[in-house]
Amino acid sequence: MSTPVADELRRRIEQVADPELPVVTIADLGILREITEHDGVLQVTITPTYAGCPAMDAIRADIAAAVSPHEVVVHTVLAPAWSTDDITETGRQRLAEHGVAPPAPVRGGPVDLTLGTRPVTPRCPHCGSGETREASPFSSTACKALYVCASCWEPFDYFKPL
């Protein structure tokens, strides 16, 4: 895709917000894998953050709305699996600016799955303190945990590394 219309449609797709984390786009989150065009039909490939992610239907609908009235087919692929390392630096900054601690990097090895422990204690996105504690392993979505800062006492979401 390299026509002015195609470039505009690509930009629109890249700007689709994640429905569960609307402060980041699907491109910043790293779930947008590819955009191509075949016989006048846009082909968009996305990968869920985890199998069974309930936001995928909304994302497909938002992609279609973003390029309407142009035809689009959205393909969902599970491999290669999405990782929190796929979140762009811009995405990490936007999460932090909006009170969600971005995930720690996991490249170079598996995520520590020792029950009852966290390999990294996230810094508070409000005051920057490293003195935080997990209040609950669950938060507003399955991919986040709820933390509390011991310095400013503000609760915040932590995007779990995957």
Chimera marker file (.cmm) of the C-alpha trace (Angstrom):
<marker_set name="trace">
<marker id="1" x="0.000" y="0.000" z="0.000" r="1" g="1" b="0" radius="0.5"/>
<marker id="2" x="1.604" y="3.232" z="-1.100" r="1" g="1" b="0" radius="0.5"/>
<marker id="3" x="-1.089" y="5.444" z="-2.608" r="1" g="1" b="0" radius="0.5"/>
<marker id="4" x="-2.275" y="8.555" z="-0.748" r="1" g="1" b="0" radius="0.5"/>
<marker id="5" x="-5.609" y="6.848" z="0.003" r="1" g="1" b="0" radius="0.5"/>
<marker id="6" x="-3.870" y="3.699" z="1.215" r="1" g="1" b="0" radius="0.5"/>
<marker id="7" x="-1.525" y="5.734" z="3.392" r="1" g="1" b="0" radius="0.5"/>
<marker id="8" x="-4.494" y="7.548" z="4.962" r="1" g="1" b="0" radius="0.5"/>
<marker id="9" x="-6.290" y="4.244" z="5.632" r="1" g="1" b="0" radius="0.5"/>
<marker id="10" x="-3.131" y="2.822" z="7.231" r="1" g="1" b="0" radius="0.5"/>
<marker id="11" x="-2.883" y="5.897" z="9.465" r="1" g="1" b="0" radius="0.5"/>
<marker id="12" x="-6.528" y="5.527" z="10.495" r="1" g="1" b="0" radius="0.5"/>
<marker id="13" x="-6.053" y="1.856" z="11.386" r="1" g="1" b="0" radius="0.5"/>
<marker id="14" x="-2.873" y="2.597" z="13.344" r="1" g="1" b="0" radius="0.5"/>
<marker id="15" x="-4.808" y="5.187" z="15.387" r="1" g="1" b="0" radius="0.5"/>
<marker id="16" x="-7.572" y="2.783" z="16.499" r="1" g="1" b="0" radius="0.5"/>
<marker id="17" x="-7.630" y="2.886" z="20.304" r="1" g="1" b="0" radius="0.5"/>
<marker id="18" x="-7.559" y="-0.257" z="22.406" r="1" g="1" b="0" radius="0.5"/>
<marker id="19" x="-11.063" y="-0.534" z="23.927" r="1" g="1" b="0" radius="0.5"/>
<marker id="20" x="-9.765" y="-1.662" z="27.337" r="1" g="1" b="0" radius="0.5"/>
<marker id="21" x="-6.852" y="0.790" z="27.428" r="1" g="1" b="0" radius="0.5"/>
<marker id="22" x="-8.021" y="3.706" z="25.262" r="1" g="1" b="0" radius="0.5"/>
<marker id="23" x="-4.897" y="5.740" z="26.056" r="1" g="1" b="0" radius="0.5"/>
<marker id="24" x="-2.934" y="3.514" z="23.651" r="1" g="1" b="0" radius="0.5"/>
<marker id="25" x="-3.542" y="2.598" z="20.034" r="1" g="1" b="0" radius="0.5"/>
<marker id="26" x="-3.530" y="-0.939" z="18.716" r="1" g="1" b="0" radius="0.5"/>
<marker id="27" x="-0.250" y="-0.077" z="16.979" r="1" g="1" b="0" radius="0.5"/>
<marker id="28" x="1.301" y="1.195" z="20.244" r="1" g="1" b="0" radius="0.5"/>
<marker id="29" x="0.057" y="-1.899" z="22.060" r="1" g="1" b="0" radius="0.5"/>
<marker id="30" x="1.733" y="-4.047" z="19.420" r="1" g="1" b="0" radius="0.5"/>
<marker id="31" x="-1.308" y="-6.112" z="18.476" r="1" g="1" b="0" radius="0.5"/>
<marker id="32" x="-1.487" y="-4.622" z="14.966" r="1" g="1" b="0" radius="0.5"/>
<marker id="33" x="0.789" y="-6.925" z="12.985" r="1" g="1" b="0" radius="0.5"/>
<marker id="34" x="0.289" y="-6.118" z="9.304" r="1" g="1" b="0" radius="0.5"/>
<marker id="35" x="-1.771" y="-4.110" z="6.834" r="1" g="1" b="0" radius="0.5"/>
<marker id="36" x="-1.819" y="-5.131" z="3.179" r="1" g="1" b="0" radius="0.5"/>
<marker id="37" x="-4.131" y="-4.643" z="0.220" r="1" g="1" b="0" radius="0.5"/>
<marker id="38" x="-5.303" y="-7.326" z="-2.202" r="1" g="1" b="0" radius="0.5"/>
<marker id="39" x="-7.650" y="-6.544" z="-5.092" r="1" g="1" b="0" radius="0.5"/>
<marker id="40" x="-8.856" y="-3.347" z="-3.420" r="1" g="1" b="0" radius="0.5"/>
<marker id="41" x="-9.595" y="-5.017" z="-0.078" r="1" g="1" b="0" radius="0.5"/>
<marker id="42" x="-7.567" y="-4.121" z="2.992" r="1" g="1" b="0" radius="0.5"/>
<marker id="43" x="-6.184" y="-7.126" z="4.861" r="1" g="1" b="0" radius="0.5"/>
<marker id="44" x="-5.378" y="-6.355" z="8.498" r="1" g="1" b="0" radius="0.5"/>
<marker id="45" x="-3.677" y="-8.842" z="10.796" r="1" g="1" b="0" radius="0.5"/>
<marker id="46" x="-3.983" y="-8.518" z="14.572" r="1" g="1" b="0" radius="0.5"/>
<marker id="47" x="-2.862" y="-10.673" z="17.486" r="1" g="1" b="0" radius="0.5"/>
<marker id="48" x="-4.720" y="-10.734" z="20.806" r="1" g="1" b="0" radius="0.5"/>
<marker id="49" x="-2.882" y="-9.964" z="24.009" r="1" g="1" b="0" radius="0.5"/>
<marker id="50" x="-4.012" y="-13.403" z="25.133" r="1" g="1" b="0" radius="0.5"/>
<marker id="51" x="-6.182" y="-16.129" z="23.603" r="1" g="1" b="0" radius="0.5"/>
<marker id="52" x="-9.804" y="-15.363" z="24.324" r="1" g="1" b="0" radius="0.5"/>
<marker id="53" x="-9.270" y="-11.623" z="24.836" r="1" g="1" b="0" radius="0.5"/>
<marker id="54" x="-12.795" y="-10.147" z="24.931" r="1" g="1" b="0" radius="0.5"/>
<marker id="55" x="-11.682" y="-6.918" z="23.236" r="1" g="1" b="0" radius="0.5"/>
<marker id="56" x="-10.955" y="-8.526" z="19.858" r="1" g="1" b="0" radius="0.5"/>
<marker id="57" x="-14.525" y="-8.193" z="18.529" r="1" g="1" b="0" radius="0.5"/>
<marker id="58" x="-14.564" y="-4.506" z="19.450" r="1" g="1" b="0" radius="0.5"/>
<marker id="59" x="-11.144" y="-3.988" z="17.833" r="1" g="1" b="0" radius="0.5"/>
<marker id="60" x="-12.302" y="-5.633" z="14.582" r="1" g="1" b="0" radius="0.5"/>
<marker id="61" x="-15.404" y="-3.416" z="14.557" r="1" g="1" b="0" radius="0.5"/>
<marker id="62" x="-13.333" y="-0.291" z="15.291" r="1" g="1" b="0" radius="0.5"/>
<marker id="63" x="-10.930" y="-1.113" z="12.439" r="1" g="1" b="0" radius="0.5"/>
<marker id="64" x="-13.873" y="-1.512" z="10.032" r="1" g="1" b="0" radius="0.5"/>
<marker id="65" x="-15.369" y="1.786" z="11.224" r="1" g="1" b="0" radius="0.5"/>
<marker id="66" x="-12.017" y="3.562" z="10.838" r="1" g="1" b="0" radius="0.5"/>
<marker id="67" x="-11.762" y="2.728" z="7.132" r="1" g="1" b="0" radius="0.5"/>
<marker id="68" x="-15.449" y="2.838" z="6.207" r="1" g="1" b="0" radius="0.5"/>
<marker id="69" x="-16.689" y="2.805" z="3.469" r="1" g="1" b="0" radius="0.5"/>
<marker id="70" x="-13.625" y="0.863" z="2.275" r="1" g="1" b="0" radius="0.5"/>
<marker id="71" x="-13.728" y="-2.913" z="2.533" r="1" g="1" b="0" radius="0.5"/>
<marker id="72" x="-11.524" y="-4.558" z="5.154" r="1" g="1" b="0" radius="0.5"/>
<marker id="73" x="-10.929" y="-8.126" z="6.283" r="1" g="1" b="0" radius="0.5"/>
<marker id="74" x="-9.408" y="-8.489" z="9.737" r="1" g="1" b="0" radius="0.5"/>
<marker id="75" x="-7.428" y="-11.656" z="10.389" r="1" g="1" b="0" radius="0.5"/>
<marker id="76" x="-6.643" y="-12.753" z="13.938" r="1" g="1" b="0" radius="0.5"/>
<marker id="77" x="-3.472" y="-14.797" z="14.375" r="1" g="1" b="0" radius="0.5"/>
<marker id="78" x="-2.158" y="-16.403" z="17.544" r="1" g="1" b="0" radius="0.5"/>
<marker id="79" x="1.407" y="-16.990" z="16.368" r="1" g="1" b="0" radius="0.5"/>
<marker id="80" x="3.761" y="-15.477" z="16.975" r="1" g="1" b="0" radius="0.5"/>
<marker id="81" x="2.207" y="-14.889" z="20.363" r="1" g="1" b="0" radius="0.5"/>
<marker id="82" x="1.884" y="-11.333" z="21.588" r="1" g="1" b="0" radius="0.5"/>
<marker id="83" x="4.207" y="-10.228" z="24.388" r="1" g="1" b="0" radius="0.5"/>
<marker id="84" x="4.264" y="-7.109" z="26.521" r="1" g="1" b="0" radius="0.5"/>
<marker id="85" x="7.639" y="-6.491" z="24.879" r="1" g="1" b="0" radius="0.5"/>
<marker id="86" x="5.595" y="-5.657" z="21.735" r="1" g="1" b="0" radius="0.5"/>
<marker id="87" x="4.323" y="-2.459" z="23.385" r="1" g="1" b="0" radius="0.5"/>
<marker id="88" x="6.124" y="0.482" z="21.776" r="1" g="1" b="0" radius="0.5"/>
<marker id="89" x="8.041" y="3.051" z="23.790" r="1" g="1" b="0" radius="0.5"/>
<marker id="90" x="5.298" y="5.560" z="22.967" r="1" g="1" b="0" radius="0.5"/>
<marker id="91" x="2.727" y="3.090" z="24.279" r="1" g="1" b="0" radius="0.5"/>
<marker id="92" x="4.701" y="2.629" z="27.511" r="1" g="1" b="0" radius="0.5"/>
<marker id="93" x="4.912" y="6.397" z="27.964" r="1" g="1" b="0" radius="0.5"/>
<marker id="94" x="1.186" y="6.849" z="27.345" r="1" g="1" b="0" radius="0.5"/>
<marker id="95" x="0.329" y="4.130" z="29.863" r="1" g="1" b="0" radius="0.5"/>
<marker id="96" x="2.516" y="5.763" z="32.521" r="1" g="1" b="0" radius="0.5"/>
<marker id="97" x="1.133" y="9.245" z="31.765" r="1" g="1" b="0" radius="0.5"/>
<marker id="98" x="-2.365" y="7.900" z="32.381" r="1" g="1" b="0" radius="0.5"/>
<marker id="99" x="-1.623" y="6.128" z="35.654" r="1" g="1" b="0" radius="0.5"/>
<marker id="100" x="-0.917" y="2.598" z="34.409" r="1" g="1" b="0" radius="0.5"/>
<marker id="101" x="2.556" y="1.280" z="35.248" r="1" g="1" b="0" radius="0.5"/>
<marker id="102" x="3.983" y="-0.261" z="32.069" r="1" g="1" b="0" radius="0.5"/>
<marker id="103" x="5.166" y="-3.863" z="32.232" r="1" g="1" b="0" radius="0.5"/>
<marker id="104" x="8.741" y="-4.822" z="32.926" r="1" g="1" b="0" radius="0.5"/>
<marker id="105" x="10.649" y="-6.182" z="29.916" r="1" g="1" b="0" radius="0.5"/>
<marker id="106" x="10.652" y="-9.978" z="29.510" r="1" g="1" b="0" radius="0.5"/>
<marker id="107" x="12.885" y="-10.466" z="26.450" r="1" g="1" b="0" radius="0.5"/>
<marker id="108" x="15.782" y="-12.795" z="26.934" r="1" g="1" b="0" radius="0.5"/>
<marker id="109" x="13.979" y="-15.293" z="29.092" r="1" g="1" b="0" radius="0.5"/>
<marker id="110" x="10.724" y="-16.600" z="30.411" r="1" g="1" b="0" radius="0.5"/>
<marker id="111" x="8.460" y="-14.684" z="32.738" r="1" g="1" b="0" radius="0.5"/>
<marker id="112" x="8.925" y="-15.731" z="36.376" r="1" g="1" b="0" radius="0.5"/>
<marker id="113" x="5.795" y="-17.666" z="37.248" r="1" g="1" b="0" radius="0.5"/>
<marker id="114" x="6.636" y="-18.464" z="40.839" r="1" g="1" b="0" radius="0.5"/>
<marker id="115" x="3.340" y="-18.345" z="42.682" r="1" g="1" b="0" radius="0.5"/>
<marker id="116" x="2.990" y="-15.638" z="45.294" r="1" g="1" b="0" radius="0.5"/>
<marker id="117" x="5.874" y="-13.465" z="44.081" r="1" g="1" b="0" radius="0.5"/>
<marker id="118" x="6.435" y="-10.782" z="41.488" r="1" g="1" b="0" radius="0.5"/>
<marker id="119" x="9.827" y="-10.559" z="39.763" r="1" g="1" b="0" radius="0.5"/>
<marker id="120" x="9.630" y="-6.756" z="39.509" r="1" g="1" b="0" radius="0.5"/>
<marker id="121" x="7.924" y="-4.233" z="41.738" r="1" g="1" b="0" radius="0.5"/>
<marker id="122" x="6.577" y="-1.500" z="39.466" r="1" g="1" b="0" radius="0.5"/>
<marker id="123" x="7.310" y="2.160" z="40.065" r="1" g="1" b="0" radius="0.5"/>
<marker id="124" x="4.342" y="4.350" z="40.879" r="1" g="1" b="0" radius="0.5"/>
<marker id="125" x="3.226" y="6.164" z="37.701" r="1" g="1" b="0" radius="0.5"/>
<marker id="126" x="1.980" y="9.082" z="39.857" r="1" g="1" b="0" radius="0.5"/>
<marker id="127" x="5.042" y="9.944" z="41.975" r="1" g="1" b="0" radius="0.5"/>
<marker id="128" x="7.777" y="7.615" z="40.667" r="1" g="1" b="0" radius="0.5"/>
<marker id="129" x="8.328" y="5.806" z="43.983" r="1" g="1" b="0" radius="0.5"/>
<marker id="130" x="9.553" y="2.227" z="43.927" r="1" g="1" b="0" radius="0.5"/>
<marker id="131" x="7.813" y="1.595" z="47.240" r="1" g="1" b="0" radius="0.5"/>
<marker id="132" x="4.702" y="-0.118" z="45.914" r="1" g="1" b="0" radius="0.5"/>
<marker id="133" x="2.767" y="-3.213" z="46.840" r="1" g="1" b="0" radius="0.5"/>
<marker id="134" x="0.293" y="-5.431" z="45.097" r="1" g="1" b="0" radius="0.5"/>
<marker id="135" x="-3.227" y="-4.932" z="46.430" r="1" g="1" b="0" radius="0.5"/>
<marker id="136" x="-4.777" y="-7.548" z="44.119" r="1" g="1" b="0" radius="0.5"/>
<marker id="137" x="-3.484" y="-9.734" z="41.285" r="1" g="1" b="0" radius="0.5"/>
<marker id="138" x="-6.616" y="-8.668" z="39.388" r="1" g="1" b="0" radius="0.5"/>
<marker id="139" x="-7.736" y="-5.245" z="38.231" r="1" g="1" b="0" radius="0.5"/>
<marker id="140" x="-10.094" y="-3.733" z="35.661" r="1" g="1" b="0" radius="0.5"/>
<marker id="141" x="-8.919" y="-6.177" z="32.976" r="1" g="1" b="0" radius="0.5"/>
<marker id="142" x="-7.285" y="-9.607" z="33.101" r="1" g="1" b="0" radius="0.5"/>
<marker id="143" x="-3.967" y="-8.201" z="31.866" r="1" g="1" b="0" radius="0.5"/>
<marker id="144" x="-3.529" y="-5.807" z="34.808" r="1" g="1" b="0" radius="0.5"/>
<marker id="145" x="-2.935" y="-6.084" z="38.561" r="1" g="1" b="0" radius="0.5"/>
<marker id="146" x="-3.900" y="-3.475" z="41.169" r="1" g="1" b="0" radius="0.5"/>
<marker id="147" x="-1.034" y="-1.852" z="43.090" r="1" g="1" b="0" radius="0.5"/>
<marker id="148" x="-0.820" y="0.831" z="45.767" r="1" g="1" b="0" radius="0.5"/>
<marker id="149" x="2.029" y="3.274" z="46.306" r="1" g="1" b="0" radius="0.5"/>
<marker id="150" x="3.398" y="3.477" z="49.859" r="1" g="1" b="0" radius="0.5"/>
<marker id="151" x="4.651" y="7.031" z="49.246" r="1" g="1" b="0" radius="0.5"/>
<marker id="152" x="1.664" y="8.841" z="47.752" r="1" g="1" b="0" radius="0.5"/>
<marker id="153" x="-0.940" y="6.185" z="48.652" r="1" g="1" b="0" radius="0.5"/>
<marker id="154" x="-2.440" y="6.307" z="45.162" r="1" g="1" b="0" radius="0.5"/>
<marker id="155" x="-3.739" y="3.048" z="43.676" r="1" g="1" b="0" radius="0.5"/>
<marker id="156" x="-2.676" y="2.224" z="40.124" r="1" g="1" b="0" radius="0.5"/>
<marker id="157" x="-2.896" y="-0.530" z="37.562" r="1" g="1" b="0" radius="0.5"/>
<marker id="158" x="0.203" y="-2.478" z="36.605" r="1" g="1" b="0" radius="0.5"/>
<marker id="159" x="0.213" y="-4.070" z="33.158" r="1" g="1" b="0" radius="0.5"/>
<marker id="160" x="1.340" y="-7.651" z="33.873" r="1" g="1" b="0" radius="0.5"/>
<marker id="161" x="4.390" y="-8.820" z="31.905" r="1" g="1" b="0" radius="0.5"/>
<marker id="162" x="3.691" y="-11.597" z="29.441" r="1" g="1" b="0" radius="0.5"/>
<link id1="1" id2="2" r="1" g="1" b="0" radius="0.2"/>
<link id1="2" id2="3" r="1" g="1" b="0" radius="0.2"/>
<link id1="3" id2="4" r="1" g="1" b="0" radius="0.2"/>
<link id1="4" id2="5" r="1" g="1" b="0" radius="0.2"/>
<link id1="5" id2="6" r="1" g="1" b="0" radius="0.2"/>
<link id1="6" id2="7" r="1" g="1" b="0" radius="0.2"/>
<link id1="7" id2="8" r="1" g="1" b="0" radius="0.2"/>
<link id1="8" id2="9" r="1" g="1" b="0" radius="0.2"/>
<link id1="9" id2="10" r="1" g="1" b="0" radius="0.2"/>
<link id1="10" id2="11" r="1" g="1" b="0" radius="0.2"/>
<link id1="11" id2="12" r="1" g="1" b="0" radius="0.2"/>
<link id1="12" id2="13" r="1" g="1" b="0" radius="0.2"/>
<link id1="13" id2="14" r="1" g="1" b="0" radius="0.2"/>
<link id1="14" id2="15" r="1" g="1" b="0" radius="0.2"/>
<link id1="15" id2="16" r="1" g="1" b="0" radius="0.2"/>
<link id1="16" id2="17" r="1" g="1" b="0" radius="0.2"/>
<link id1="17" id2="18" r="1" g="1" b="0" radius="0.2"/>
<link id1="18" id2="19" r="1" g="1" b="0" radius="0.2"/>
<link id1="19" id2="20" r="1" g="1" b="0" radius="0.2"/>
<link id1="20" id2="21" r="1" g="1" b="0" radius="0.2"/>
<link id1="21" id2="22" r="1" g="1" b="0" radius="0.2"/>
<link id1="22" id2="23" r="1" g="1" b="0" radius="0.2"/>
<link id1="23" id2="24" r="1" g="1" b="0" radius="0.2"/>
<link id1="24" id2="25" r="1" g="1" b="0" radius="0.2"/>
<link id1="25" id2="26" r="1" g="1" b="0" radius="0.2"/>
<link id1="26" id2="27" r="1" g="1" b="0" radius="0.2"/>
<link id1="27" id2="28" r="1" g="1" b="0" radius="0.2"/>
<link id1="28" id2="29" r="1" g="1" b="0" radius="0.2"/>
<link id1="29" id2="30" r="1" g="1" b="0" radius="0.2"/>
<link id1="30" id2="31" r="1" g="1" b="0" radius="0.2"/>
<link id1="31" id2="32" r="1" g="1" b="0" radius="0.2"/>
<link id1="32" id2="33" r="1" g="1" b="0" radius="0.2"/>
<link id1="33" id2="34" r="1" g="1" b="0" radius="0.2"/>
<link id1="34" id2="35" r="1" g="1" b="0" radius="0.2"/>
<link id1="35" id2="36" r="1" g="1" b="0" radius="0.2"/>
<link id1="36" id2="37" r="1" g="1" b="0" radius="0.2"/>
<link id1="37" id2="38" r="1" g="1" b="0" radius="0.2"/>
<link id1="38" id2="39" r="1" g="1" b="0" radius="0.2"/>
<link id1="39" id2="40" r="1" g="1" b="0" radius="0.2"/>
<link id1="40" id2="41" r="1" g="1" b="0" radius="0.2"/>
<link id1="41" id2="42" r="1" g="1" b="0" radius="0.2"/>
<link id1="42" id2="43" r="1" g="1" b="0" radius="0.2"/>
<link id1="43" id2="44" r="1" g="1" b="0" radius="0.2"/>
<link id1="44" id2="45" r="1" g="1" b="0" radius="0.2"/>
<link id1="45" id2="46" r="1" g="1" b="0" radius="0.2"/>
<link id1="46" id2="47" r="1" g="1" b="0" radius="0.2"/>
<link id1="47" id2="48" r="1" g="1" b="0" radius="0.2"/>
<link id1="48" id2="49" r="1" g="1" b="0" radius="0.2"/>
<link id1="49" id2="50" r="1" g="1" b="0" radius="0.2"/>
<link id1="50" id2="51" r="1" g="1" b="0" radius="0.2"/>
<link id1="51" id2="52" r="1" g="1" b="0" radius="0.2"/>
<link id1="52" id2="53" r="1" g="1" b="0" radius="0.2"/>
<link id1="53" id2="54" r="1" g="1" b="0" radius="0.2"/>
<link id1="54" id2="55" r="1" g="1" b="0" radius="0.2"/>
<link id1="55" id2="56" r="1" g="1" b="0" radius="0.2"/>
<link id1="56" id2="57" r="1" g="1" b="0" radius="0.2"/>
<link id1="57" id2="58" r="1" g="1" b="0" radius="0.2"/>
<link id1="58" id2="59" r="1" g="1" b="0" radius="0.2"/>
<link id1="59" id2="60" r="1" g="1" b="0" radius="0.2"/>
<link id1="60" id2="61" r="1" g="1" b="0" radius="0.2"/>
<link id1="61" id2="62" r="1" g="1" b="0" radius="0.2"/>
<link id1="62" id2="63" r="1" g="1" b="0" radius="0.2"/>
<link id1="63" id2="64" r="1" g="1" b="0" radius="0.2"/>
<link id1="64" id2="65" r="1" g="1" b="0" radius="0.2"/>
<link id1="65" id2="66" r="1" g="1" b="0" radius="0.2"/>
<link id1="66" id2="67" r="1" g="1" b="0" radius="0.2"/>
<link id1="67" id2="68" r="1" g="1" b="0" radius="0.2"/>
<link id1="68" id2="69" r="1" g="1" b="0" radius="0.2"/>
<link id1="69" id2="70" r="1" g="1" b="0" radius="0.2"/>
<link id1="70" id2="71" r="1" g="1" b="0" radius="0.2"/>
<link id1="71" id2="72" r="1" g="1" b="0" radius="0.2"/>
<link id1="72" id2="73" r="1" g="1" b="0" radius="0.2"/>
<link id1="73" id2="74" r="1" g="1" b="0" radius="0.2"/>
<link id1="74" id2="75" r="1" g="1" b="0" radius="0.2"/>
<link id1="75" id2="76" r="1" g="1" b="0" radius="0.2"/>
<link id1="76" id2="77" r="1" g="1" b="0" radius="0.2"/>
<link id1="77" id2="78" r="1" g="1" b="0" radius="0.2"/>
<link id1="78" id2="79" r="1" g="1" b="0" radius="0.2"/>
<link id1="79" id2="80" r="1" g="1" b="0" radius="0.2"/>
<link id1="80" id2="81" r="1" g="1" b="0" radius="0.2"/>
<link id1="81" id2="82" r="1" g="1" b="0" radius="0.2"/>
<link id1="82" id2="83" r="1" g="1" b="0" radius="0.2"/>
<link id1="83" id2="84" r="1" g="1" b="0" radius="0.2"/>
<link id1="84" id2="85" r="1" g="1" b="0" radius="0.2"/>
<link id1="85" id2="86" r="1" g="1" b="0" radius="0.2"/>
<link id1="86" id2="87" r="1" g="1" b="0" radius="0.2"/>
<link id1="87" id2="88" r="1" g="1" b="0" radius="0.2"/>
<link id1="88" id2="89" r="1" g="1" b="0" radius="0.2"/>
<link id1="89" id2="90" r="1" g="1" b="0" radius="0.2"/>
<link id1="90" id2="91" r="1" g="1" b="0" radius="0.2"/>
<link id1="91" id2="92" r="1" g="1" b="0" radius="0.2"/>
<link id1="92" id2="93" r="1" g="1" b="0" radius="0.2"/>
<link id1="93" id2="94" r="1" g="1" b="0" radius="0.2"/>
<link id1="94" id2="95" r="1" g="1" b="0" radius="0.2"/>
<link id1="95" id2="96" r="1" g="1" b="0" radius="0.2"/>
<link id1="96" id2="97" r="1" g="1" b="0" radius="0.2"/>
<link id1="97" id2="98" r="1" g="1" b="0" radius="0.2"/>
<link id1="98" id2="99" r="1" g="1" b="0" radius="0.2"/>
<link id1="99" id2="100" r="1" g="1" b="0" radius="0.2"/>
<link id1="100" id2="101" r="1" g="1" b="0" radius="0.2"/>
<link id1="101" id2="102" r="1" g="1" b="0" radius="0.2"/>
<link id1="102" id2="103" r="1" g="1" b="0" radius="0.2"/>
<link id1="103" id2="104" r="1" g="1" b="0" radius="0.2"/>
<link id1="104" id2="105" r="1" g="1" b="0" radius="0.2"/>
<link id1="105" id2="106" r="1" g="1" b="0" radius="0.2"/>
<link id1="106" id2="107" r="1" g="1" b="0" radius="0.2"/>
<link id1="107" id2="108" r="1" g="1" b="0" radius="0.2"/>
<link id1="108" id2="109" r="1" g="1" b="0" radius="0.2"/>
<link id1="109" id2="110" r="1" g="1" b="0" radius="0.2"/>
<link id1="110" id2="111" r="1" g="1" b="0" radius="0.2"/>
<link id1="111" id2="112" r="1" g="1" b="0" radius="0.2"/>
<link id1="112" id2="113" r="1" g="1" b="0" radius="0.2"/>
<link id1="113" id2="114" r="1" g="1" b="0" radius="0.2"/>
<link id1="114" id2="115" r="1" g="1" b="0" radius="0.2"/>
<link id1="115" id2="116" r="1" g="1" b="0" radius="0.2"/>
<link id1="116" id2="117" r="1" g="1" b="0" radius="0.2"/>
<link id1="117" id2="118" r="1" g="1" b="0" radius="0.2"/>
<link id1="118" id2="119" r="1" g="1" b="0" radius="0.2"/>
<link id1="119" id2="120" r="1" g="1" b="0" radius="0.2"/>
<link id1="120" id2="121" r="1" g="1" b="0" radius="0.2"/>
<link id1="121" id2="122" r="1" g="1" b="0" radius="0.2"/>
<link id1="122" id2="123" r="1" g="1" b="0" radius="0.2"/>
<link id1="123" id2="124" r="1" g="1" b="0" radius="0.2"/>
<link id1="124" id2="125" r="1" g="1" b="0" radius="0.2"/>
<link id1="125" id2="126" r="1" g="1" b="0" radius="0.2"/>
<link id1="126" id2="127" r="1" g="1" b="0" radius="0.2"/>
<link id1="127" id2="128" r="1" g="1" b="0" radius="0.2"/>
<link id1="128" id2="129" r="1" g="1" b="0" radius="0.2"/>
<link id1="129" id2="130" r="1" g="1" b="0" radius="0.2"/>
<link id1="130" id2="131" r="1" g="1" b="0" radius="0.2"/>
<link id1="131" id2="132" r="1" g="1" b="0" radius="0.2"/>
<link id1="132" id2="133" r="1" g="1" b="0" radius="0.2"/>
<link id1="133" id2="134" r="1" g="1" b="0" radius="0.2"/>
<link id1="134" id2="135" r="1" g="1" b="0" radius="0.2"/>
<link id1="135" id2="136" r="1" g="1" b="0" radius="0.2"/>
<link id1="136" id2="137" r="1" g="1" b="0" radius="0.2"/>
<link id1="137" id2="138" r="1" g="1" b="0" radius="0.2"/>
<link id1="138" id2="139" r="1" g="1" b="0" radius="0.2"/>
<link id1="139" id2="140" r="1" g="1" b="0" radius="0.2"/>
<link id1="140" id2="141" r="1" g="1" b="0" radius="0.2"/>
<link id1="141" id2="142" r="1" g="1" b="0" radius="0.2"/>
<link id1="142" id2="143" r="1" g="1" b="0" radius="0.2"/>
<link id1="143" id2="144" r="1" g="1" b="0" radius="0.2"/>
<link id1="144" id2="145" r="1" g="1" b="0" radius="0.2"/>
<link id1="145" id2="146" r="1" g="1" b="0" radius="0.2"/>
<link id1="146" id2="147" r="1" g="1" b="0" radius="0.2"/>
<link id1="147" id2="148" r="1" g="1" b="0" radius="0.2"/>
<link id1="148" id2="149" r="1" g="1" b="0" radius="0.2"/>
<link id1="149" id2="150" r="1" g="1" b="0" radius="0.2"/>
<link id1="150" id2="151" r="1" g="1" b="0" radius="0.2"/>
<link id1="151" id2="152" r="1" g="1" b="0" radius="0.2"/>
<link id1="152" id2="153" r="1" g="1" b="0" radius="0.2"/>
<link id1="153" id2="154" r="1" g="1" b="0" radius="0.2"/>
<link id1="154" id2="155" r="1" g="1" b="0" radius="0.2"/>
<link id1="155" id2="156" r="1" g="1" b="0" radius="0.2"/>
<link id1="156" id2="157" r="1" g="1" b="0" radius="0.2"/>
<link id1="157" id2="158" r="1" g="1" b="0" radius="0.2"/>
<link id1="158" id2="159" r="1" g="1" b="0" radius="0.2"/>
<link id1="159" id2="160" r="1" g="1" b="0" radius="0.2"/>
<link id1="160" id2="161" r="1" g="1" b="0" radius="0.2"/>
<link id1="161" id2="162" r="1" g="1" b="0" radius="0.2"/>
</marker_set>
